Amino acid sequence: MWVLDLDLDFFLSDCCPLAPKGERPSAACAKPWTEQSVVSFLENGLGLSEENPLPGIITETHDGALSFWKERMDAGLLEKPFSVVHVDAHADLGIGKPGPGFVLNNVLGIPPKERDHFSRYRDQKQLDEANYLLFALAFRWIDALTLVRDPFSRPDLPPFCEREGDAYRPIRLQSFVSKLFEEKYGPEPEIPFTVYGDPPAVRIREPFACMNLAISPRYAPAETDALIPVISRYMTLVQRR
């Protein structure tokens, strides 16, 4: 199964610096894509269709994807491990604070079936919108990861994303802690990792089971919100409890 994981800040002419809490980046920072460009990317690049909208949600911050994926799994609508196409100006794999250390040195020491209590990690201020995808890898939810960036994305891939020529090696989370528990929990899985850096060249035709869109207000000017209804045409909003 495949999941489409979108962030609104991808659809900008540049990558905006993080705005202070409660604020949005200035409109002078970057311009939103045109509606025509967004539609072309969604349909030609990702194979979406307004006639066949995907079940989905819109969240304020990108870490809200974890709750949505967990709800789908609990309802039997999403089977783990699943594959993720992450369309974002950022990798969300843990560069910067709080960084990947907590996941590598703490989460990997927990039995795999007990790792996904992500509300606990939020309370500990270890999980946020900049590293939620790293947590999903540590939960062993994901069996393949495709990252679609834009030419303006800043270098933010952590050291475990190793490049080999023009491609990337599979991701395998490792630490001293994970090696200690390898005999008990099994080795952390190798996760095929693909990176696209040129949106017009993207041609992904995967049978997506669902999609989610993050607004990421601290990364996208308020003017970008005009694209939310455009993207929403390709999803059927899921009613949540």
C-alpha positions as CSV (number, residue, x, y, z in Angstrom):
1,M,0.0,0.0,0.0
2,W,1.1,3.5,-0.8
3,V,0.4,6.8,1.1
4,L,0.7,10.3,-0.4
5,D,2.1,12.7,2.2
6,L,1.9,16.3,1.1
7,D,3.1,19.6,2.6
8,L,1.8,23.0,1.4
9,D,5.3,24.5,1.6
10,F,6.4,22.4,-1.3
11,F,4.3,24.5,-3.6
12,L,6.4,27.7,-3.3
13,S,8.9,29.5,-5.4
14,D,11.5,29.2,-2.6
15,C,12.0,27.7,0.8
16,C,11.0,30.1,3.6
17,P,12.8,30.3,6.9
18,L,10.9,29.1,9.9
19,A,8.6,31.9,11.3
20,P,8.2,32.5,15.0
21,K,5.4,30.6,16.7
22,G,2.0,32.0,15.8
23,E,3.3,33.8,12.8
24,R,3.5,33.2,9.0
25,P,6.5,33.9,6.7
26,S,6.3,37.1,4.8
27,A,4.7,37.1,1.4
28,A,8.0,38.5,0.1
29,C,9.7,35.2,1.1
30,A,8.2,33.1,-1.7
31,K,5.3,33.0,-4.1
32,P,2.8,30.2,-4.3
33,W,2.6,28.1,-7.4
34,T,-0.2,28.9,-9.8
35,E,-3.3,26.7,-9.7
36,Q,-2.4,25.4,-13.2
37,S,1.1,24.3,-12.0
38,V,-0.4,22.6,-9.0
39,V,-3.0,20.7,-11.0
40,S,-0.3,19.7,-13.6
41,F,2.0,18.3,-10.8
42,L,-0.8,16.4,-9.0
43,E,-2.2,14.9,-12.2
44,N,0.9,14.4,-14.4
45,G,3.5,14.0,-11.7
46,L,1.5,12.0,-9.1
47,G,-1.3,10.5,-11.2
48,L,-4.1,11.9,-9.2
49,S,-7.6,12.5,-10.6
50,E,-10.5,14.6,-9.5
51,E,-12.8,11.8,-10.7
52,N,-11.2,9.4,-8.2
53,P,-10.4,11.4,-5.1
54,L,-8.4,9.7,-2.3
55,P,-9.6,9.5,1.3
56,G,-7.6,12.1,3.1
57,I,-7.2,14.8,5.8
58,I,-5.8,18.3,6.2
59,T,-3.7,19.0,9.2
60,E,-2.1,22.1,10.6
61,T,1.3,20.6,11.1
62,H,2.8,17.6,9.4
63,D,3.2,15.4,12.4
64,G,-0.6,15.1,12.3
65,A,0.0,12.5,9.7
66,L,1.0,9.9,12.3
67,S,-2.5,10.0,14.0
68,F,-4.2,9.7,10.6
69,W,-2.1,6.7,9.6
70,K,-2.6,5.0,12.9
71,E,-6.4,5.5,12.6
72,R,-6.4,4.0,9.2
73,M,-4.3,1.0,10.4
74,D,-6.5,0.5,13.4
75,A,-9.6,0.5,11.1
76,G,-8.1,-2.1,8.8
77,L,-7.9,0.5,5.9
78,L,-4.1,0.7,5.8
79,E,-1.8,-2.2,6.2
80,K,1.7,-1.8,7.6
81,P,4.3,-1.7,6.5
82,F,3.3,0.8,3.8
83,S,5.2,2.9,1.4
84,V,5.2,6.7,1.6
85,V,5.6,9.4,-1.1
86,H,6.7,12.5,0.9
87,V,6.2,15.7,-1.2
88,D,7.7,18.4,0.9
89,A,10.3,21.2,0.9
90,H,11.8,19.5,3.9
91,A,12.8,15.9,4.6
92,D,11.3,15.8,8.1
93,L,13.8,13.2,9.1
94,G,15.3,14.9,12.1
95,I,17.8,17.6,11.1
96,G,18.0,20.3,13.8
97,K,16.5,20.2,17.3
98,P,15.5,17.9,18.8
99,G,17.4,15.9,16.1
100,P,17.6,12.1,15.5
101,G,19.3,11.2,18.8
102,F,16.2,10.4,20.8
103,V,14.9,8.1,18.2
104,L,18.2,6.3,17.6
105,N,19.1,6.0,21.3
106,N,15.7,5.6,23.0
107,V,12.9,4.5,20.6
108,L,15.0,1.8,19.0
109,G,15.5,0.3,22.5
110,I,11.8,-0.3,22.9
111,P,10.1,-3.5,21.6
112,P,8.8,-2.7,18.0
113,K,5.2,-3.4,18.9
114,E,5.3,-0.8,21.7
115,R,7.1,2.0,20.0
116,D,4.2,3.9,18.4
117,H,2.9,5.7,21.5
118,F,3.7,9.0,19.8
119,S,1.6,11.2,22.1
120,R,4.2,10.3,24.8
121,Y,7.0,11.6,22.6
122,R,5.1,14.8,21.9
123,D,4.7,15.3,25.7
124,Q,8.4,14.8,26.1
125,K,8.9,17.5,23.3
126,Q,10.9,15.0,21.2
127,L,8.4,14.6,18.3
128,D,7.4,17.5,16.1
129,E,6.7,18.3,12.4
130,A,10.4,18.3,11.5
131,N,11.1,14.7,12.6
132,Y,7.8,12.8,12.6
133,L,8.8,10.8,9.5
134,L,11.9,9.5,11.4
135,F,9.6,8.3,14.1
136,A,7.4,6.5,11.5
137,L,10.5,4.7,10.2
138,A,11.5,3.7,13.8
139,F,7.9,2.3,14.4
140,R,8.6,0.0,11.4
141,W,5.5,1.4,9.7
142,I,7.3,2.2,6.4
143,D,8.8,-0.2,3.9
144,A,9.8,2.3,1.2
145,L,10.2,6.1,1.2
146,T,10.1,8.4,-1.8
147,L,11.1,12.0,-1.1
148,V,9.9,14.6,-3.7
149,R,11.7,17.9,-3.1
150,D,12.0,21.1,-5.1
151,P,15.2,22.8,-6.4
152,F,15.0,25.3,-3.5
153,S,15.0,22.7,-0.7
154,R,17.9,23.2,1.7
155,P,20.3,20.4,2.5
156,D,18.6,18.6,5.4
157,L,19.1,14.9,5.0
158,P,20.6,13.3,8.1
159,P,23.8,11.2,7.9
160,F,21.9,7.9,7.7
161,C,20.7,9.0,4.2
162,E,23.8,7.9,2.3
163,R,24.3,8.8,-1.3
164,E,25.8,6.4,-3.7
165,G,26.4,8.0,-7.1
166,D,23.2,9.4,-8.4
167,A,21.0,7.5,-6.0
168,Y,20.7,6.8,-2.3
169,R,21.3,3.7,-0.4
170,P,18.4,2.1,1.6
171,I,17.9,3.7,5.0
172,R,18.7,1.5,8.0
173,L,18.4,3.1,11.4
174,Q,21.2,2.0,13.6
175,S,22.8,2.9,16.9
176,F,24.6,1.3,19.8
177,V,21.2,0.7,21.4
178,S,19.7,-0.9,18.4
179,K,22.7,-3.3,18.1
180,L,22.3,-4.3,21.7
181,F,18.7,-5.3,21.1
182,E,19.2,-6.8,17.6
183,E,19.1,-10.4,18.7
184,K,15.9,-9.8,20.6
185,Y,14.0,-7.5,18.2
186,G,15.6,-8.4,15.0
187,P,17.6,-6.0,12.8
188,E,16.1,-2.7,11.9
189,P,14.7,-3.0,8.3
190,E,16.4,-1.6,5.2
191,I,14.0,0.9,3.7
192,P,14.5,1.7,0.0
193,F,14.9,5.5,-0.4
194,T,14.4,7.5,-3.5
195,V,14.8,11.3,-3.9
196,Y,13.4,13.5,-6.7
197,G,14.7,17.1,-6.9
198,D,13.0,18.2,-10.1
199,P,9.2,18.4,-9.8
200,P,8.5,18.5,-13.6
201,A,10.4,15.3,-14.0
202,V,8.4,13.4,-11.4
203,R,6.2,10.6,-12.8
204,I,4.8,8.5,-9.9
205,R,2.0,6.1,-10.6
206,E,1.4,4.3,-7.4
207,P,-2.0,3.0,-6.2
208,F,-2.3,5.4,-3.3
209,A,-4.6,4.2,-0.4
210,C,-5.0,7.7,1.1
211,M,-3.4,11.1,1.2
212,N,-2.8,13.8,3.8
213,L,-2.0,17.5,3.4
214,A,-0.1,19.6,6.0
215,I,-0.6,23.4,6.0
216,S,2.6,24.0,8.0
217,P,1.8,27.7,8.7
218,R,5.3,28.6,10.0
219,Y,6.8,27.5,6.7
220,A,4.3,28.9,4.2
221,P,3.0,32.4,3.7
222,A,-0.7,32.9,4.3
223,E,-1.1,33.5,0.5
224,T,-0.3,29.8,0.0
225,D,-3.6,28.8,1.7
226,A,-5.4,29.6,-1.6
227,L,-4.0,26.3,-2.9
228,I,-5.7,24.3,-0.2
229,P,-9.1,24.1,-2.1
230,V,-7.2,23.2,-5.3
231,I,-5.5,20.2,-3.7
232,S,-8.7,19.3,-1.8
233,R,-10.4,18.5,-5.1
234,Y,-8.3,15.4,-5.2
235,M,-9.4,14.0,-1.8
236,T,-12.5,13.0,0.0
237,L,-12.2,14.4,3.5
238,V,-12.3,11.6,6.1
239,Q,-14.7,12.1,9.1
240,R,-12.6,11.7,12.2
241,R,-13.7,11.0,15.8
